[in-house]
Amino acid sequence: MSNITISVPITKEQERFIKERVRSGVSANKAHAIRQALDKLSEEEAINAVLEAEQEISEGKGLRGNLRELLKKIK
């Protein structure tokens, strides 16, 4: 995997938070802190998608049956 560098403006509060994570040893450096935050956001979005799907299923909104047959109905 190759890394890409981007530049993003942040607030002073966000900068303080990043610096504190580095100072405390939670993150190796500023870039590591940002990568950790992005990984956490990605995990949270995946978890929320699963929770939403479970909620829809419990409300009877889920699809059941043969996947190929369901796809024919959708097309």
Secondary structure, DSSP 8 states (H G I E B T S, - for coil): -----------HHHHHHHHHHHHTTSSSSHHHHHHHHHHHHHHHHHHHHHHHHHHHHHTT-S--S-HHHHHHHH-
